[in-house]
């Protein structure tokens, strides 16, 4: 927050919050002088670390610094305040720009701390009033609070700077800086907090009803249990024995509050007086559950000794044992199990304490539960096993322990996935190595997805290598229902590697026998789209079809040419390696009229209709698209170098005629083509596109070899 951006303002900043030992709301009274402020800008309050702690009445103290600067008319202000070094040190606005005060009145910064510490008296007037921080905060929560106005002094500042929130401050300044008195502290609460038993006894003798709840449903008994005042608690127990199990509006009993606060003497006194130990709050959390949550073994022991239900479930179905396992509290776990807690109890999602231990990586808790007979192969409602969850969260020691205890590595979850699948997806090499010897290949095939797919999809090369070394089928396809989850209907692990532009994984899979022609869309087309020459070369070296087509979007010419059109050097690279350019000039319409050009963007990006066979797109139709047509001439020029005597259709001629510079292309296409060029095409065709890279091995002069490879066009 830039304080110098506003001529006048108030800024409250929070320091490091420290929990109060009593847990009560601190007395945050800020000492300010009595004055009238005109045209003051109010900047927002930012508490970076929330000031409310845990618990219903657990608060955290907020250390505040209030900086007040701007045009103030303060009676009795010492003249030296304006140039006070301490003042300038505290005010960022004054320090950065001393000229921020435009009027004749002094620009003053007042540093105000939490009471009881008072600000330095060297530059504050003697007349002081108390400003309530809670009242200040209420202004932002309720705009209907009544306010008392104070008449301004007759002499106002000559020039008052305008603030962004001038209207807001004019409306609320009177209530913000009003002279107010603190609400008196209830003598009853004060007596309980101070442990004043005699004061309580006096109130009871005088006939005061101490069994009447406040607006939150709290009795004095609850207050005594909360503050841990055993003497006061006993006085109230004897005077009002019928209130021992009475609940607050949050359905919290005195036993619950004493447990939450860790006051064991109060807890024991209440239980010995006959208090019920199993009354839960609104979330159905019992005192025993809260004791486990706070890892208070002594409180757990006291409650179990007084017959607390160790198998009570909260709203989520969790028992006290679930909670203690999640916190790896072996001492509490032993108390609970010896007190009758069931190790196989399940929550609302079918999760047992052992499942929680495996899921959260609590190895010691897992050992303890296994010792007491918990099911190692327990499964949740979604059929995920404890072993699956341990693999999912990469708890290596837990996985090792479960496997040593005989956990079944072939139990699938509701999606049919095995622990090996999730371990491959996470890329945990050590867990994968532990699972490989105990995982059934038949179960893997039934799942419809190979661990190779998941490893390749996440670029987990080490895991991919381990799976290939274990002889997993490199060409295992995705099941149709899983392939449909992808728009491109991919099915091979190789496709995943190419889509990720992972050259190492692509090479690894190809070396282990991956077929580059199995997918609906050839991985070569994906590599062309990425523009990765290394991946293209790898795929072509291992038999990828350079004249690949897309079955779902049929074209009259190879899709490889279609994907490479926007990059002429890439197109030439493919043509050099044997891509067939003849179909580009085999137009159905020839020199006759052509139908209106379709929109390739919609025809090639959308899936074809299931009830209608997609029409075949001609080369001349495709280059008529607006995003391609401006390159039509150079594209045709490159393709003509790799074809013989061809006939340009009427639409291609229209494109060439549209630019004067393309006239030479039309002349180039006119038959007959040069004899040397036709001979080159004949030789290349005889060699074949799969052996074209072997041209260097022919017993021919180097000049001729270069001509055949299009390295020399002369």
Order of alpha helices (4+ residues) and beta strands (2+ residues): beta-beta-beta-beta-beta-beta-beta-alpha-alpha-beta-alpha-alpha-alpha-alpha-alpha-alpha-alpha-alpha-alpha-alpha-alpha-alpha-alpha-alpha-alpha-alpha-alpha-alpha-alpha-alpha-alpha-alpha-alpha-alpha-alpha-alpha-alpha-alpha-alpha-alpha-alpha-alpha-alpha-alpha-alpha-alpha
